[in-house]
C-alpha cells in the first residue's frame, strides 16, 4: 500500500475550518436535542449528531497523524443544556436546515481544494450526509406546514430569446427605462435570500435576548435590524412584480433570556451566516439580469461585510477568534 503524501496547506486549512464548524454544530445539536418536544425532530437531530461526531473523530485522527495540533473549536464549555428553551414552534429543525445549507456550500468548495484521496472522501461523505439531512429537514418542515415554498408559475409553452437590451432595465442605471417583471431565476434567488434572512433573523433575535456581554447583545440587535431591512427591501421587489413575499409559518424565539450557548459560539455562528449570505448574494448578482437587482445585492453584501468585520473585532477583543494555521514567515526566516 503506497504511503500517503503529506497534506497540503489548503487541505490543512479546510480540515481546520471544518473542525470549527462541526464542533459548533455538535454543541448546538446537544442543546436542541435536549429541548426537543417532537419525537421526529429529535430523531433527525440525534442521528445527525452521531454522523457528524464520527467525522469530527476522523478529522481529529487525520490531523494527529500529520503531527498537527488539534484546534480548540467548541467544547462542553460553550453549551448549557440546563437553561429553558430559547426557540419554539419548529425552529430547531429550521436552525438545523440553515446550518446544513451552509455546510453544503462549504463541503463542495472543500472538495475542490483537496487532493489526497482520504481527505476528498471525507468531504464527499460529509456532502452526502448534509444533503440527506437537509432534505429530511425540508420534508419535516413542509409536512408540519412550517416552510413556505416559492410561488408557482404557468409552465412555458415556447422558447423565447431576449430581443433587445431593455430586458436588462430595472431603473438602477436608467431611471426612465421600463422595468420588466422578474423571471423565475431571479425570483428563485430573491425567495431564497428572504427565506435565509428570515431564519437568520429568528436565530439572531434569540442570541440578542440571551447574550452575556452588552457589546455582543448590541451587535446581535444590529444584525436583526440588518436582516429586517434586507427582507423588507426584497419583499418589496417581489410585490412590485405582483408576487407575494414568503412569510414563515413557524419558528420563534421564546421569552427566555438565559444563554444556552457561549457568546463565543453565537458570534462564530453569526460570522458563518454572514459569510454564507455574502456567497449567496454573489450568486444572486451573477444570475440576475435586471440591472437593479445586482445593484441591490451589492449594497446588501457591503452592509453584511461591514457587519461581519465589526463582529470580527469583537471576537478578537474578547479572545474568541481562534487563529487558523499560518504559513511559514519566509521573509523573516531569510532575514535571520
TILOMI-221525 format. One line per 3 residues: number of its first residue (from 1); their letters; for each residue x, z, y of N, C-alpha, C. Coordinates in steps of 0.02 Angstrom, whole numbers, plus 50000, padded with zeros to 5 digits. Each point is the difference from the previous one (the first is absolute). Layout:
BEGIN
NUM = A = X/Z/Y/X/Z/Y/X/Z/Y ~ ...
This chain:
BEGIN
1 = XXX = 50042/50000/49940/49958/50000/50060/50044/50000/50062 ~ 49993/49950/50046/50043/49996/50058/49991/50060/50046 ~ 50055/50020/50032/49998/50056/50046/49961/49981/50063
4 = XXX = 49960/50046/50025/49961/49986/50061/50047/49995/50060 ~ 49984/49954/50045/50038/49996/50062/49981/50058/50045 ~ 50046/50018/50045/49985/50054/50049/49943/49977/50045
7 = XXX = 49959/50047/50021/49944/49980/50044/50026/49980/50068 ~ 49966/49954/50032/50019/49976/50066/49973/50045/50054 ~ 50022/49988/50062/49976/50040/50057/49925/49992/50008
10 = XXX = 49974/49939/49992/49928/49989/50009/49961/50036/49945 ~ 50026/49999/49938/49966/50035/49945/50000/50076/50012 ~ 50055/50026/50024/50003/50071/50017/49949/50017/50055
13 = XXX = 49997/49956/50050/49953/50011/50055/49927/50001/49978 ~ 49981/49951/49958/49929/49997/49979/49983/50055/49950 ~ 50048/50021/49959/49987/50056/49955/49992/50065/50040
16 = XXX = 50042/50008/50050/49995/50059/50044/49932/50002/50035 ~ 49981/49944/50029/49936/49996/50036/49941/50013/49953 ~ 50004/49973/49940/49946/50009/49951/49995/50073/49979
19 = XXX = 50057/50033/49992/50000/50071/49983/49964/50041/50054 ~ 50014/49984/50063/49967/50035/50055/49925/49990/49997 ~ 49979/49937/49993/49929/49985/50000/49964/50031/49940
22 = XXX = 50030/49994/49941/49966/50025/49940/49996/50076/49998 ~ 50052/50035/50022/49996/50073/50001/49948/50023/50051 ~ 49993/49963/50055/49947/50016/50048/49931/49991/49968
25 = XXX = 49990/49944/49965/49935/49987/49968/49985/50053/49947 ~ 50050/50021/49962/49989/50052/49950/49974/50064/50031 ~ 50029/50019/50057/49978/50062/50034/49928/49993/50025
28 = XXX = 49984/49942/50027/49932/49988/50024/49951/50002/49942 ~ 50018/49968/49944/49956/49999/49941/49990/50071/49972 ~ 50052/50041/50001/49993/50068/49974/49944/50037/50036
31 = XXX = 49998/49992/50065/49947/50033/50040/49932/49968/49988 ~ 49998/49933/50002/49935/49965/49993/49970/50012/49931 ~ 50041/50002/49948/49975/50013/49932/49971/50070/49997
34 = XXX = 50035/50048/50030/49977/50070/49999/49932/50007/50034 ~ 49988/49960/50052/49938/50008/50040/49945/49950/49980 ~ 50015/49955/49953/49950/49948/49982/49939/50032/49967
37 = XXX = 49940/49979/50021/49939/50026/49970/49963/49945/49962 ~ 50030/49941/49994/49972/49945/49961/50046/49986/49942 ~ 49974/50003/49939/50041/49994/49941/50034/49932/49994
40 = XXX = 49966/49947/50020/50029/49933/49996/50059/49994/50049 ~ 49991/50027/50060/50053/49999/50050/50060/50040/49975 ~ 49986/50058/49971/50054/50043/49975/50038/49964/49944
43 = XXX = 49964/49965/49957/50032/49964/49944/50046/49945/50026 ~ 49976/49962/50049/50041/49946/50030/50065/50030/50028 ~ 49993/50053/50040/50058/50029/50033/50047/50034/49951
46 = XXX = 49973/50033/49949/50042/50034/49950/50041/49949/49960 ~ 49969/49946/49980/50036/49948/49963/50053/49966/50043 ~ 49983/49988/50063/50049/49971/50046/50059/50047/50009
49 = XXX = 49986/50064/50007/50054/50050/50008/50049/49996/49942 ~ 49974/49997/49939/50044/49996/49941/50044/49939/50000 ~ 49973/49943/50020/50039/49938/50000/50053/50000/50055
52 = XXX = 49982/50025/50060/50049/50004/50054/50056/50049/49982 ~ 49981/50057/49974/50050/50052/49982/50051/49972/49950 ~ 49977/49960/49954/50044/49969/49951/50052/49956/50033
55 = XXX = 49980/49962/50051/50047/49954/50033/50044/50036/50051 ~ 49978/50056/50027/50045/50041/50040/50057/50025/49955 ~ 49983/50017/49938/50051/50020/49951/50048/49944/49985
58 = XXX = 49975/49939/49994/50044/49942/49985/50046/49985/50059 ~ 49974/50006/50061/50041/49988/50060/50054/50054/50004 ~ 49980/50063/49987/50048/50055/50001/50056/49988/49950
61 = XXX = 49982/49980/49940/50050/49987/49947/50046/49943/50020 ~ 49973/49947/50030/50041/49943/50021/50050/50022/50053 ~ 49978/50038/50049/50045/50024/50052/50054/50046/49972
64 = XXX = 49980/50044/49955/50049/50046/49969/50052/49961/49961 ~ 49979/49949/49963/50047/49960/49960/50050/49964/50044 ~ 49981/49986/50063/50044/49966/50047/50043/50049/50039
67 = XXX = 49989/50065/49990/50038/50050/50036/49976/50011/50071 ~ 49938/49979/50014/49971/50009/50067/49963/50066/50004 ~ 50003/50032/50057/49963/50061/50011/49925/49985/50000
70 = XXX = 49960/50046/49972/49927/49990/49998/49971/50021/50068 ~ 49960/49958/50031/49970/50018/50065/49958/50063/49994 ~ 49988/50032/50057/49955/50058/50002/49928/49977/49991
73 = XXX = 49981/49948/50038/49931/49975/49997/49951/50055/50018 ~ 49948/50008/49959/49948/50050/50013/49991/50042/49938 ~ 49998/50065/50010/50000/50048/49945/49938/50045/50004
76 = XXX = 49999/50050/49956/49944/50048/49998/49992/50037/50067 ~ 50054/50003/50039/49996/50033/50066/49958/49961/50050 ~ 49986/49937/49985/49964/49957/50047/49925/49996/49985
79 = XXX = 49976/50039/49952/49929/49998/49984/49975/50071/49987 ~ 49939/50014/50022/49967/50064/49988/49931/49986/49970 ~ 49994/50009/49935/49937/49983/49965/49947/50054/50008
82 = XXX = 50018/50056/50032/49953/50057/50004/49954/49996/50060 ~ 50014/49956/50048/49959/49997/50061/49936/49961/49985 ~ 49948/50009/50042/49937/49964/49988/50008/49924/50005
85 = XXX = 49948/49965/49980/49998/49927/50004/50008/49976/50072 ~ 50045/49952/50010/50009/49972/50066/49957/49937/50009 ~ 49987/49966/49944/49961/49937/50003/49941/50004/49951
88 = XXX = 49948/49962/50015/49939/50002/49959/49969/49931/49996 ~ 49946/49995/49961/49959/49940/49996/50039/49939/49977 ~ 50040/50009/49947/50035/49944/49970/50065/49980/50033
91 = XXX = 50023/50040/50049/50062/49978/50034/50061/50008/49957 ~ 49998/50042/49948/50058/50006/49957/50019/49932/49969 ~ 49950/49964/49975/50014/49934/49971/50014/49948/50054
94 = XXX = 49969/50006/50058/50017/49956/50056/50073/50008/50020 ~ 50023/50063/50002/50069/50015/50017/50047/49970/49949 ~ 49985/50010/49936/50042/49973/49946/50001/49924/50003
97 = XXX = 49943/49969/50013/49996/49927/50006/50045/49975/50056 ~ 49999/50035/50057/50043/49981/50056/50074/50006/49981 ~ 50018/50054/49966/50069/50009/49979/50021/49946/49950
100 = XXX = 49955/49980/49955/50015/49948/49952/50007/49932/50035 ~ 49962/49990/50052/50005/49937/50038/50069/49995/50032 ~ 50024/50055/50027/50068/50001/50029/50052/49988/49945
103 = XXX = 49991/50034/49943/50047/49993/49945/50005/49929/49974 ~ 49943/49965/50000/49998/49931/49973/50049/49955/50039 ~ 49998/50006/50065/50045/49959/50041/50073/50021/49991
106 = XXX = 50012/50065/49996/50069/50024/49993/50031/49978/49934 ~ 49963/50006/49945/50028/49982/49935/50016/49926/49995 ~ 49956/49958/50027/50012/49928/49999/50063/49983/50039
109 = XXX = 50009/50033/50057/50060/49990/50041/50062/50026/49964 ~ 49993/50058/49968/50058/50030/49965/50025/49956/49943 ~ 49955/49966/49966/50021/49954/49946/50047/49946/50028
112 = XXX = 49985/49975/50059/50041/49947/50030/50068/50025/50023 ~ 50009/50066/50003/50064/50028/50021/50037/50033/49943 ~ 49977/49988/49938/50032/50029/49941/50026/49945/49955
115 = XXX = 50055/50014/49965/50033/49951/49958/50008/50023/49928 ~ 50014/50063/49991/50012/50026/49932/49934/50004/49963 ~ 50001/49977/49938/49938/49992/49962/49960/50064/49994
118 = XXX = 50034/50057/49988/49963/50062/49990/49966/50023/50065 ~ 50031/49985/50057/49971/50019/50064/49942/49954/50018 ~ 50009/49935/49988/49945/49953/50010/49940/50021/49958
121 = XXX = 50013/50022/49938/49946/50021/49955/49963/50061/50027 ~ 50036/50046/50031/49968/50059/50030/49948/49977/50051 ~ 50019/49954/50043/49954/49978/50053/49945/49954/49974
124 = XXX = 50015/49962/49947/49946/49961/49968/49948/50047/49970 ~ 50023/50052/49966/49954/50048/49970/49960/50037/50054 ~ 50034/50020/50053/49966/50036/50054/49949/49954/50034
127 = XXX = 50015/49936/50005/49952/49952/50029/49938/49997/49956 ~ 50009/49996/49935/49942/49997/49954/49959/50064/50003 ~ 50033/50057/50003/49965/50064/50006/49960/50003/50065
130 = XXX = 50032/49979/50054/49968/50001/50066/49938/49956/50001 ~ 50006/49939/49973/49943/49954/49998/49943/50029/49959 ~ 50018/50030/49943/49949/50031/49956/49961/50054/50036
133 = XXX = 50035/50045/50033/49965/50057/50032/49968/49981/50066 ~ 50027/49950/50033/49966/49974/50060/49932/49973/49981 ~ 49998/49962/49946/49936/49972/49976/49952/50056/49978
136 = XXX = 50026/50050/49964/49958/50056/49978/49970/50036/50060 ~ 50040/50010/50052/49976/50034/50060/49947/49957/50035 ~ 50013/49935/50005/49952/49955/50033/49934/50000/49963
139 = XXX = 50001/49993/49934/49938/49999/49962/49963/50066/50004 ~ 50037/50054/50000/49969/50067/50006/49962/50005/50067 ~ 50034/49980/50054/49969/50005/50066/49940/49954/50007
142 = XXX = 50005/49940/49972/49942/49954/50002/49941/50029/49961 ~ 50014/50027/49941/49946/50030/49959/49966/50058/50036 ~ 50039/50038/50038/49973/50058/50036/49970/49981/50067
145 = XXX = 50005/49935/50019/49974/49978/50064/50041/50025/50059 ~ 50065/50011/49989/50044/50028/50051/50047/49948/50032 ~ 49994/49938/49978/50044/49947/50026/49958/49940/50020
148 = XXX = 50011/49977/50061/49962/49943/50026/50040/49936/49990 ~ 49971/49951/49966/50033/49935/49990/50000/49960/50065 ~ 50045/49951/50003/49999/49953/50056/49936/49958/49995
151 = XXX = 49979/49970/50056/49935/49964/50001/50000/49938/49955 ~ 49941/49984/49974/49991/49939/49961/49995/49940/50047 ~ 50011/49941/49973/49998/49939/50040/49973/49943/49957
154 = XXX = 49968/49951/50032/49977/49942/49963/50059/49961/49973 ~ 49995/49976/49938/50056/49963/49969/50006/49931/50031 ~ 50062/49977/50014/50010/49933/50030/49981/49945/49950
157 = XXX = 49969/49946/50025/49982/49944/49956/50040/49937/50016 ~ 50049/50007/50046/50044/49943/50015/50065/50028/50028 ~ 50053/49958/49999/50065/50020/50026/50006/49974/50072
160 = XXX = 50023/50043/50045/50008/49980/50070/50073/50008/50020 ~ 50023/49957/50045/50067/50006/50030/49992/50013/50075 ~ 50046/50038/50028/49997/50015/50072/50010/49936/50039
163 = XXX = 49955/49987/50048/50000/49936/50036/50038/50002/50066 ~ 50003/50057/50033/50039/50004/50062/50023/50071/50011 ~ 50042/50009/50051/50032/50065/50012/49952/50052/50028
166 = XXX = 49940/49981/50017/49951/50050/50024/49985/50051/49944 ~ 50016/49981/49938/49990/50046/49943/50041/50063/50010 ~ 50056/49993/50035/50045/50057/50011/49977/50045/50058
169 = XXX = 49952/49977/50038/49979/50036/50060/49966/50065/49985 ~ 50019/50051/50040/49968/50065/49992/50001/50040/50064 ~ 50011/49966/50056/50000/50029/50068/50064/50039/50016
172 = XXX = 50045/50008/49950/50059/50039/50013/50049/49963/50046 ~ 50006/49934/49991/50046/49961/50040/49963/49964/50055 ~ 49945/49967/49983/49960/49964/50049/49931/50033/50004
175 = XXX = 49986/50037/50055/49936/50035/50006/49940/49954/50003 ~ 50012/49935/50012/49944/49953/50005/49989/49961/49934 ~ 50041/50015/49949/49993/49965/49937/49940/50028/49962
178 = XXX = 49971/49958/49958/49943/50021/49960/50025/50041/49940 ~ 49967/50055/49987/50020/50042/49944/49955/49986/49941 ~ 50030/49975/49946/49962/49985/49940/49985/50064/49962
181 = XXX = 49954/49994/49952/49986/50057/49955/50060/50012/49955 ~ 50005/50060/49976/50054/50018/49954/49993/49962/49934 ~ 50057/49983/49970/49998/49972/49933/50007/50057/49949
184 = XXX = 49991/49984/49936/49999/50052/49949/50068/50034/49990 ~ 50054/49963/50011/50067/50029/49995/50009/50053/50054 ~ 49978/49984/50061/50006/50047/50056/49955/50061/49989
187 = XXX = 49939/49988/49975/49954/50056/49986/50031/50047/49948 ~ 50032/49971/49949/50031/50040/49948/50053/50047/50029 ~ 50042/49973/50045/50053/50040/50030/49971/50055/50045
190 = XXX = 49949/49983/50039/49970/50048/50046/49964/50055/49961 ~ 49961/49979/49949/49963/50049/49960/50048/50049/49966 ~ 50055/49973/49973/50049/50042/49966/50031/50050/50049
193 = XXX = 50016/49976/50060/50030/50044/50050/49953/50056/50021 ~ 49936/49983/50009/49950/50051/50018/49994/50051/49943 ~ 49994/49975/49939/49992/50044/49942/50060/50048/49994
196 = XXX = 50061/49974/50008/50060/50042/49994/50003/50051/50056 ~ 49983/49979/50061/50004/50046/50056/49946/50053/49998 ~ 49941/49984/49973/49948/50051/49991/50024/50053/49951
199 = XXX = 50030/49978/49944/50027/50048/49952/50057/50040/50030 ~ 50043/49966/50038/50055/50034/50033/49975/50050/50051 ~ 49947/49983/50035/49970/50046/50049/49974/50063/49967
202 = XXX = 49967/49993/49943/49975/50058/49963/50057/50043/49976 ~ 50052/49968/49974/50059/50036/49976/50032/50040/50055 ~ 50012/49968/50057/50038/50032/50053/49958/50052/50038
205 = XXX = 49933/49992/49998/49956/50051/50029/50008/50066/49962 ~ 50002/49995/49933/50012/50059/49959/50068/50030/50015 ~ 50051/49958/50007/50068/50024/50015/50000/50037/50067
208 = XXX = 49966/49973/50050/49998/50031/50066/49969/50070/49998 ~ 49949/50007/49958/49965/50065/49994/50044/50055/49973 ~ 50047/49982/49957/50035/50052/49963/50075/50004/50013
211 = XXX = 50027/49956/50042/50072/50001/50014/50020/50067/50029 ~ 50059/50023/49982/50024/50066/50023/50032/49996/50069 ~ 50042/49951/50011/50035/49994/50064/49955/49966/50052
214 = XXX = 49999/50028/50061/49958/49973/50053/50018/49928/50017 ~ 50065/49984/50001/50022/49932/50016/49976/49951/49947 ~ 50000/50023/49937/49978/49957/49945/49924/49990/50004
217 = XXX = 49964/50053/50016/49927/49995/50008/49983/49949/50054 ~ 50035/50004/50057/49989/49953/50055/50016/49928/49978 ~ 50053/49993/49961/50020/49934/49975/49946/49969/49957
220 = XXX = 49971/50040/49956/49946/49975/49957/49938/49983/50041 ~ 49985/50040/50050/49943/49984/50044/50010/49934/50035 ~ 50062/49987/50022/50016/49936/50032/49991/49943/49950
223 = XXX = 50019/50012/49938/49992/49949/49948/49927/49984/49986 ~ 49958/50052/50002/49928/49990/49990/49972/49956/50056 ~ 50021/50013/50061/49976/49960/50057/50024/49927/49994
226 = XXX = 50061/49991/49977/50027/49932/49991/49959/49963/49947 ~ 49986/50033/49944/49960/49968/49947/49930/49983/50025 ~ 49970/50045/50039/49933/49987/50028/50001/49938/50044
229 = XXX = 50052/49994/50042/50003/49943/50046/50008/49934/49963 ~ 50039/50000/49945/50009/49940/49960/49934/49981/49966 ~ 49966/50049/49971/49936/49987/49967/49949/49973/50050
232 = XXX = 49998/50030/50059/49952/49978/50052/50013/49928/50022 ~ 50063/49984/50013/50019/49933/50023/49984/49947/49947 ~ 50017/50014/49938/49989/49951/49947/49926/49994/49982
235 = XXX = 49963/50055/50004/49928/49998/49988/49965/49956/50051 ~ 50022/50006/50063/49971/49958/50053/50016/49926/49988 ~ 50059/49986/49973/50019/49931/49984/49953/49971/49947
238 = XXX = 49984/50039/49950/49952/49977/49949/49931/49990/50030 ~ 49977/50047/50040/49933/49996/50029/49992/49939/50044 ~ 50054/49980/50034/49997/49941/50043/49987/49937/49960
241 = XXX = 50015/50001/49935/49984/49944/49956/49937/50014/49959 ~ 49963/50051/50020/49937/50016/49966/50010/50031/49932 ~ 50057/50033/49990/50016/50031/49935/49999/50076/50008
244 = XXX = 49964/50033/49957/49996/50073/50002/50066/50031/49978 ~ 50025/50046/50040/50063/50034/49982/49988/50049/49943 ~ 50048/50008/49954/49991/50046/49944/49999/50073/50023
247 = XXX = 49955/50038/49972/49996/50071/50013/50003/50036/49932 ~ 50050/50043/49992/50005/50035/49936/49940/50045/49988 ~ 49978/50001/49938/49941/50040/49982/50020/50070/49977
250 = XXX = 50063/50013/49994/50021/50066/49975/50067/50020/50027 ~ 50021/50060/49979/50065/50025/50019/49999/50034/50067 ~ 50020/50063/50001/50004/50037/50063/50043/50062/49991
253 = XXX = 50027/50023/50056/50036/50063/50000/49950/50058/50002 ~ 50015/50054/49965/49957/50059/50002/50016/50041/50062 ~ 49975/50061/50004/50014/50044/50057/50062/50043/49989
256 = XXX = 50033/49991/49943/50059/50041/49985/50057/49986/50049 ~ 50035/50053/50019/50058/49994/50043/50063/50028/49966 ~ 49995/50010/49935/50058/50025/49962/50035/49941/49966
259 = XXX = 50065/49996/50010/50038/49941/49979/50015/49999/49925 ~ 49978/49947/49965/50020/49993/49930/50070/49970/49992 ~ 50024/49968/50054/50064/49966/49998/50044/50025/50058
262 = XXX = 50065/49996/49990/50047/50018/50053/49996/49949/50056 ~ 50018/50021/50060/50003/49953/50056/50048/49943/49984 ~ 50054/50016/49964/50049/49949/49980/49966/49945/49959
265 = XXX = 49961/50020/49950/49966/49951/49957/49950/49959/50040 ~ 49960/50033/50042/49949/49964/50038/50031/49951/50049 ~ 50057/50019/50030/50035/49955/50046/50027/49939/49962
268 = XXX = 50029/50012/49941/50026/49944/49960/49944/49953/49979 ~ 49945/50029/49978/49943/49960/49978/49974/49956/50058 ~ 49998/50028/50060/49978/49963/50059/50050/49945/50016
271 = XXX = 50064/50015/49994/50052/49950/50011/49994/49941/49952 ~ 49985/50016/49937/49991/49949/49949/49940/49956/50017 ~ 49946/50031/50023/49940/49962/50019/50014/49955/50060
274 = XXX = 50040/50024/50048/50018/49959/50058/50039/49938/49978 ~ 50048/50009/49954/50039/49944/49974/49955/49949/49966 ~ 49953/50025/49960/49952/49957/49966/49957/49962/50051
277 = XXX = 49978/50034/50052/49958/49968/50051/50037/49944/50036 ~ 50064/50012/50015/50039/49948/50034/50012/49940/49954 ~ 50013/50013/49936/50008/49944/49953/49936/49961/49991
280 = XXX = 49944/50036/49994/49935/49967/49993/49983/49961/50063 ~ 50017/50028/50058/49987/49966/50064/50040/49936/50006 ~ 50061/50000/49973/50042/49940/50002/49967/49944/49959
283 = XXX = 49973/50018/49942/49965/49950/49959/49938/49973/50037 ~ 49964/50046/50031/49940/49980/50038/50018/49951/50055 ~ 50056/50013/50033/50023/49955/50054/50019/49932/49972
286 = XXX = 50034/49999/49943/50024/49937/49971/49943/49955/49977 ~ 49945/50028/49977/49946/49960/49971/49939/49992/50045 ~ 50004/50025/50061/49945/49991/50047/50015/49944/50048
289 = XXX = 49957/49949/50002/50014/49940/50040/49969/50004/50069 ~ 49950/50042/50011/49970/50007/50066/50046/50042/50043 ~ 50025/49973/50056/50057/50030/50033/49989/50069/50029
292 = XXX = 49937/50022/50009/49990/50068/50025/50014/50053/49947 ~ 49995/49981/49936/50009/50049/49947/50073/50022/49992 ~ 50048/49953/49995/50070/50022/49998/50020/50041/50062
295 = XXX = 49971/49982/50058/50015/50038/50061/49978/50072/49993 ~ 49939/50010/49973/49975/50068/49989/50042/50037/49949 ~ 50015/49967/49944/50039/50032/49947/50069/50020/50025
298 = XXX = 50029/49959/50042/50067/50015/50027/49998/50063/50043 ~ 49948/50008/50040/49992/50060/50040/49991/50061/49956 ~ 49959/49993/49947/49990/50055/49953/50066/50020/49969
301 = XXX = 50039/49950/49978/50064/50015/49967/50048/50035/50047 ~ 50000/49979/50063/50042/50034/50050/49979/50073/50008 ~ 49935/50012/50005/49976/50069/50007/50015/50042/49938
304 = XXX = 49993/49970/49941/50014/50036/49938/50075/50015/49995 ~ 50042/49951/50019/50072/50010/49998/50020/50058/50046 ~ 49973/50001/50060/50017/50053/50047/49976/50068/49974
307 = XXX = 49942/50000/49969/49973/50062/49971/50045/50024/49942 ~ 50020/49953/49957/50044/50017/49943/50067/50026/50025 ~ 50027/49969/50053/50064/50021/50028/49996/50071/50027
310 = XXX = 49945/50016/50032/49989/50068/50025/49999/50049/49941 ~ 49967/49980/49945/49997/50042/49941/50069/50011/49969 ~ 50041/49948/50000/50068/50006/49973/50040/50052/50039
313 = XXX = 49991/50001/50065/50036/50049/50042/49978/50071/49983 ~ 49935/50009/49988/49975/50067/49981/50029/50021/49933 ~ 50003/49953/49953/50027/50016/49934/50074/50019/50004
316 = XXX = 50038/49963/50039/50071/50015/50008/50010/50068/50034 ~ 49961/50012/50051/50004/50063/50037/49989/50061/49955 ~ 49955/49992/49951/49983/50056/49955/50038/49999/49934
319 = XXX = 50047/49953/49993/50039/49997/49939/49961/49977/49939 ~ 49950/49957/50011/49957/49976/49945/50018/49930/49976 ~ 50044/49965/50034/50015/49931/49981/50062/49998/49956
322 = XXX = 49989/49988/49936/50056/49994/49954/50034/49933/50011 ~ 50066/50002/50005/50038/49940/50016/50013/49958/49938 ~ 49985/49935/50002/50014/49956/49942/50076/49996/49988
325 = XXX = 50021/49983/49940/50071/49991/49985/50032/49951/50049 ~ 50059/50017/50024/50034/49959/50051/50051/49954/49967 ~ 50013/49944/50033/50056/49957/49981/50064/50032/50025
328 = XXX = 50056/49982/49970/50064/50027/50021/50015/49979/50072 ~ 50029/50045/50038/50021/49984/50069/50068/49966/49997 ~ 50000/49935/49986/50062/49964/49989/50046/50001/50061
331 = XXX = 49971/49992/50059/50042/49999/50060/50035/50067/50010 ~ 49965/50055/49987/50030/50066/50006/50054/50010/49948 ~ 49988/49975/49939/50050/50007/49946/50063/49961/50016
334 = XXX = 49992/49941/50031/50058/49959/50017/50041/50033/50055 ~ 49965/50031/50049/50035/50034/50055/50042/50058/49977 ~ 49979/50032/49944/50039/50056/49973/50065/49973/49970
